Amino acid sequence: MNPLRILDYAWHQAHSYRLHALPATFTYVIVRPVVWNEAQRPMPANFAGGVYPDQVRSNDYDLALLHLDQWCDTSNNLRATPYRLVEQITQGMPQVVIVHGTPDNAANRERMLRLMGDLPVVCNSAAAAVEWDGGEGLLDRYMLPQFRAIIHGYDVEEFWSEPLERRRREAVTICSGGDMSRRYHGLPLVERLKRDVPLTWYGARGDQPWMEDYHSYRAMLASALIYFSPTRRAPMPGARTEAMLSGCCVVSVPGHDVEEYIEHGETGFIVDTYEEARDTLGMLLRDPETAWRVGQAGREAARRFFHRDRFVEDWLEMLGEMGVCESGGGLI
């Protein structure tokens, strides 16, 4: 069985790393100075290198991946430039859009729908797929439902869990975003909580710098007692799943089907208000044994829910329906 030949480009490094679990070789269109940042994720073995836009030939690839988020919606938006370029040069091959966000409002959704056209679109949560479809039952060019969810999957053995005695008695969060995305990422809630709860905030806006490399990032999660996820709008944030896989006790605000993956009080905690978040984090910091027990139960749940084998199966099922490959991943 020959691997698929996928043409992609740099967008969201952690998401791209997970996509490389597919039985495929990946070539990246060079649209940015850095094609693969090895400080964020190690280069996968099936990364085939970069190609300039004028070197792309449709017969050389089986599929093109295109990336968007809700902030790509205006015609003069430079954020959408890679999408527009790669969409244009790959029109002679099957294309799939991955939308890494959710609509801001009805007008934003309509502009984004025009940008996507009739292309098939993968969303990161079922709730996101429902929001983008808007109850209209939209179909793509293959006469299939245009929006579908493929929930991320991991090599779960990449993440380890330190014993309780080696865990830092603190809550951590990874929360980024600029002025455009403050509420989307939950920055106001984190800023308020930091005044009342011992909360270590990693990222450009926080009090701790980002990790130097992937190992350091995983080691930080493996030795943290509690992880707080503040975003209601981001569909299935990867850091929350990675914290679960590392045995952190995850405290999350609701949104985007989190209730399907976290059983409140058993495999994590779901908090709806600032007061609930403050009180739950405080309780867990005072009771590390409970935090440890819930974190270990959450880890086992995450290892079941977010395995890369299911992720790969979901992708191959979609590509099989499109006629790109057989259901098992072989070329047709």
C-alpha positions as CSV (number, residue, x, y, z in Angstrom):
1,M,0.0,0.0,0.0
2,N,1.5,3.3,-1.1
3,P,1.2,6.2,1.3
4,L,-0.9,9.2,0.5
5,R,0.9,12.2,-0.8
6,I,-0.4,15.2,1.1
7,L,0.5,18.9,0.3
8,D,0.2,21.1,3.4
9,Y,1.7,24.3,4.8
10,A,2.8,25.7,8.1
11,W,-0.1,26.9,10.2
12,H,-0.6,25.4,13.7
13,Q,2.5,23.3,14.6
14,A,0.9,21.1,17.2
15,H,-2.1,20.3,15.0
16,S,0.2,19.6,12.1
17,Y,2.3,17.2,14.2
18,R,-0.9,15.2,15.0
19,L,-1.8,15.0,11.3
20,H,1.5,13.3,10.6
21,A,0.0,10.2,12.1
22,L,-1.8,9.6,8.8
23,P,-0.3,7.0,6.4
24,A,1.1,9.7,4.2
25,T,4.1,11.7,3.2
26,F,3.7,15.5,3.8
27,T,5.2,18.2,1.6
28,Y,4.8,21.8,2.8
29,V,4.3,24.7,0.5
30,I,6.8,27.4,1.5
31,V,4.6,30.3,2.5
32,R,6.4,31.3,5.7
33,P,10.1,31.6,6.5
34,V,10.0,28.6,8.9
35,V,8.4,25.5,7.3
36,W,8.8,23.3,10.5
37,N,9.7,24.6,13.9
38,E,11.5,21.8,15.7
39,A,11.5,23.7,19.0
40,Q,7.7,23.2,19.2
41,R,7.5,19.7,17.9
42,P,10.1,17.2,16.5
43,M,10.1,16.8,12.8
44,P,8.1,13.7,11.9
45,A,9.8,11.0,9.8
46,N,7.1,11.4,7.0
47,F,7.9,15.1,6.5
48,A,9.2,15.3,2.9
49,G,10.4,18.9,2.9
50,G,9.2,22.1,1.4
51,V,8.3,23.2,-2.1
52,Y,7.8,26.7,-3.5
53,P,4.3,27.6,-4.8
54,D,5.5,27.8,-8.5
55,Q,6.9,24.2,-8.1
56,V,3.5,22.6,-7.2
57,R,2.2,20.1,-9.7
58,S,-1.2,18.6,-9.2
59,N,-0.1,15.1,-10.4
60,D,2.5,15.0,-7.6
61,Y,-0.1,15.0,-4.8
62,D,-3.3,13.2,-3.8
63,L,-4.6,15.8,-1.4
64,A,-4.1,19.5,-0.4
65,L,-4.9,20.7,3.2
66,L,-6.0,24.3,3.6
67,H,-6.1,26.1,7.0
68,L,-8.4,28.9,8.2
69,D,-9.7,30.4,11.4
70,Q,-12.5,32.9,12.0
71,W,-10.1,35.8,11.8
72,C,-9.4,35.2,8.1
73,D,-12.7,36.6,6.9
74,T,-11.9,39.9,5.2
75,S,-10.6,40.2,1.7
76,N,-7.6,42.4,2.7
77,N,-6.7,40.1,5.7
78,L,-3.1,39.0,5.4
79,R,-3.9,36.1,7.8
80,A,-5.8,34.5,4.9
81,T,-3.0,35.0,2.3
82,P,-1.6,31.4,2.7
83,Y,-5.0,29.9,2.3
84,R,-5.9,32.0,-0.8
85,L,-2.5,31.1,-2.4
86,V,-2.5,27.4,-1.7
87,E,-6.2,27.1,-2.6
88,Q,-5.5,28.6,-6.0
89,I,-2.5,26.5,-6.9
90,T,-4.1,23.2,-5.8
91,Q,-7.4,23.4,-7.6
92,G,-6.4,20.5,-9.8
93,M,-6.4,18.1,-6.8
94,P,-8.8,17.2,-3.9
95,Q,-8.8,19.8,-1.2
96,V,-9.9,19.8,2.4
97,V,-10.2,22.8,4.7
98,I,-9.4,22.6,8.4
99,V,-11.0,25.4,10.2
100,H,-9.3,26.0,13.6
101,G,-12.0,28.0,15.3
102,T,-15.6,29.0,15.6
103,P,-17.7,31.8,14.1
104,D,-17.6,35.1,15.9
105,N,-21.1,36.1,14.8
106,A,-23.5,35.6,11.8
107,A,-21.7,38.1,9.6
108,N,-18.3,36.5,10.3
109,R,-19.8,33.1,9.5
110,E,-21.2,34.3,6.1
111,R,-17.9,35.8,5.0
112,M,-16.1,32.6,6.0
113,L,-18.6,30.5,4.1
114,R,-17.9,32.5,1.0
115,L,-14.1,31.9,1.5
116,M,-14.6,28.1,1.9
117,G,-17.0,27.8,-1.0
118,D,-18.1,24.2,-1.5
119,L,-14.9,22.6,-0.1
120,P,-15.2,19.9,2.5
121,V,-14.4,21.3,6.0
122,V,-13.0,19.5,9.1
123,C,-13.7,21.1,12.4
124,N,-12.1,20.3,15.8
125,S,-15.3,19.7,17.7
126,A,-18.8,18.5,16.9
127,A,-20.2,21.8,18.3
128,A,-17.9,23.8,16.0
129,A,-19.3,21.8,13.0
130,V,-22.8,22.6,14.1
131,E,-22.0,26.3,14.4
132,W,-20.4,26.5,11.0
133,D,-23.3,24.7,9.3
134,G,-25.8,26.9,11.1
135,G,-28.6,24.3,10.8
136,E,-28.6,24.7,7.0
137,G,-27.5,21.2,6.2
138,L,-24.9,22.4,3.8
139,L,-23.3,20.0,1.3
140,D,-19.8,20.1,-0.2
141,R,-18.8,19.4,-3.8
142,Y,-18.9,15.7,-3.1
143,M,-22.6,16.0,-2.0
144,L,-21.5,15.1,1.5
145,P,-22.2,17.1,4.7
146,Q,-19.8,20.0,4.3
147,F,-18.8,20.3,8.0
148,R,-17.7,17.4,10.1
149,A,-15.8,17.0,13.3
150,I,-12.6,15.0,13.6
151,I,-11.5,15.1,17.2
152,H,-7.7,15.2,17.7
153,G,-5.8,12.1,18.5
154,Y,-2.3,11.4,20.0
155,D,0.4,8.9,20.4
156,V,-0.6,8.6,24.1
157,E,2.7,7.0,25.0
158,E,4.4,10.4,24.4
159,F,3.0,11.7,27.6
160,W,3.9,10.5,31.1
161,S,2.7,11.2,34.6
162,E,4.8,11.9,37.6
163,P,3.8,10.5,41.1
164,L,2.1,12.8,43.6
165,E,5.2,13.4,45.6
166,R,7.0,14.8,42.5
167,R,4.2,17.1,41.5
168,R,4.3,20.9,42.1
169,R,1.5,22.0,44.3
170,E,0.2,24.6,41.9
171,A,-2.3,25.2,39.1
172,V,-1.0,26.0,35.7
173,T,-2.6,27.4,32.5
174,I,-1.5,27.9,29.0
175,C,-3.4,30.9,27.6
176,S,-2.3,32.9,24.6
177,G,-3.8,35.4,22.2
178,G,-3.7,39.1,21.4
179,D,-6.2,41.8,21.6
180,M,-8.2,40.3,18.8
181,S,-8.7,37.0,20.7
182,R,-8.7,37.9,24.4
183,R,-12.2,36.6,25.1
184,Y,-12.0,33.7,22.7
185,H,-9.0,32.4,24.7
186,G,-10.3,33.3,28.1
187,L,-7.7,35.9,29.1
188,P,-10.0,38.0,31.2
189,L,-10.9,35.0,33.4
190,V,-7.2,34.1,33.8
191,E,-6.3,37.6,34.7
192,R,-8.9,37.8,37.4
193,L,-8.1,34.4,38.8
194,K,-4.5,35.2,39.2
195,R,-5.4,37.8,41.8
196,D,-7.0,35.3,44.0
197,V,-5.5,31.8,43.3
198,P,-1.9,30.6,42.9
199,L,-2.0,30.2,39.1
200,T,1.1,29.9,37.0
201,W,0.4,31.2,33.5
202,Y,2.6,30.1,30.6
203,G,2.8,32.1,27.4
204,A,3.5,35.5,26.0
205,R,0.8,37.2,28.1
206,G,1.6,35.3,31.3
207,D,4.2,35.3,34.1
208,Q,6.2,32.3,32.7
209,P,7.8,32.1,29.3
210,W,6.9,29.3,26.8
211,M,8.8,26.0,27.1
212,E,12.0,25.8,25.2
213,D,11.1,22.5,23.5
214,Y,8.6,19.7,23.4
215,H,10.2,17.6,26.1
216,S,10.3,20.6,28.5
217,Y,6.6,21.2,27.8
218,R,5.6,17.6,28.5
219,A,7.8,17.5,31.6
220,M,6.1,20.7,32.9
221,L,2.6,19.1,32.4
222,A,3.8,15.7,33.9
223,S,4.9,17.4,37.1
224,A,2.0,19.9,37.5
225,L,-0.8,19.0,39.9
226,I,-3.7,21.0,38.3
227,Y,-4.4,22.4,34.8
228,F,-6.9,25.2,34.2
229,S,-8.5,25.5,30.8
230,P,-10.2,29.0,30.4
231,T,-11.6,29.0,26.9
232,R,-15.3,28.5,26.1
233,R,-15.0,29.1,22.4
234,A,-11.9,27.2,21.2
235,P,-12.9,23.7,19.9
236,M,-11.1,21.0,21.9
237,P,-8.0,22.9,22.9
238,G,-5.0,20.6,22.6
239,A,-3.3,21.8,25.8
240,R,-6.2,20.6,27.9
241,T,-6.0,17.1,26.3
242,E,-2.3,17.0,26.8
243,A,-2.7,18.0,30.4
244,M,-5.2,15.1,30.9
245,L,-2.8,12.7,29.2
246,S,-0.1,13.9,31.6
247,G,-2.3,13.2,34.7
248,C,-3.0,16.8,35.7
249,C,-6.3,17.3,37.4
250,V,-8.1,19.4,34.7
251,V,-10.4,22.2,35.7
252,S,-12.2,23.5,32.6
253,V,-14.9,26.0,31.7
254,P,-17.7,24.4,29.7
255,G,-18.0,24.5,25.9
256,H,-17.6,22.5,22.8
257,D,-18.6,19.1,24.1
258,V,-16.2,19.0,27.1
259,E,-18.9,17.2,29.1
260,E,-18.4,14.2,26.7
261,Y,-14.8,13.9,27.8
262,I,-14.7,15.1,31.4
263,E,-17.0,13.6,34.0
264,H,-17.4,16.3,36.7
265,G,-15.7,15.3,39.9
266,E,-14.5,12.0,38.6
267,T,-12.1,12.6,35.6
268,G,-11.9,16.4,36.0
269,F,-14.0,19.5,37.0
270,I,-16.2,21.7,34.8
271,V,-16.7,25.2,36.2
272,D,-19.2,27.7,34.8
273,T,-18.5,30.9,36.7
274,Y,-15.5,32.8,38.1
275,E,-16.6,31.8,41.7
276,E,-16.8,28.1,40.8
277,A,-13.3,28.3,39.2
278,R,-11.8,30.1,42.1
279,D,-13.3,27.8,44.7
280,T,-12.6,24.6,42.8
281,L,-8.9,25.5,42.3
282,G,-8.6,26.5,45.9
283,M,-10.1,23.3,47.1
284,L,-7.8,21.1,44.9
285,L,-4.7,23.0,46.1
286,R,-5.7,22.3,49.7
287,D,-6.5,18.7,48.9
288,P,-3.7,17.4,46.6
289,E,-4.7,13.7,47.1
290,T,-8.1,14.4,45.5
291,A,-6.4,16.3,42.7
292,W,-4.1,13.4,42.1
293,R,-6.9,10.8,42.1
294,V,-9.0,12.8,39.7
295,G,-6.0,13.5,37.5
296,Q,-5.1,9.9,37.2
297,A,-8.7,9.0,36.3
298,G,-8.7,11.7,33.7
299,R,-5.5,10.4,32.3
300,E,-7.0,7.0,31.7
301,A,-10.1,8.5,30.1
302,A,-8.0,10.6,27.8
303,R,-5.9,7.6,26.7
304,R,-9.2,6.0,25.6
305,F,-10.9,9.0,24.0
306,F,-7.9,10.7,22.3
307,H,-5.9,7.8,20.8
308,R,-4.4,8.5,17.4
309,D,-5.7,5.2,15.9
310,R,-9.3,6.6,16.1
311,F,-8.1,9.9,14.7
312,V,-6.5,8.2,11.7
313,E,-9.6,6.1,11.1
314,D,-11.8,9.2,11.1
315,W,-9.6,10.9,8.5
316,L,-9.4,7.8,6.3
317,E,-13.1,7.4,6.4
318,M,-13.6,10.9,5.2
319,L,-11.0,10.6,2.5
320,G,-12.5,7.3,1.4
321,E,-15.9,9.0,1.0
322,M,-14.2,11.7,-1.1
323,G,-12.6,9.0,-3.3
324,V,-9.1,10.0,-2.3
325,C,-8.2,6.6,-0.9
326,E,-9.7,3.3,0.2
327,S,-11.1,3.1,3.7
328,G,-7.9,1.5,4.9
329,G,-5.8,4.3,3.5
330,G,-4.6,2.7,0.3
331,L,-4.7,4.7,-3.0
332,I,-7.6,4.0,-5.3
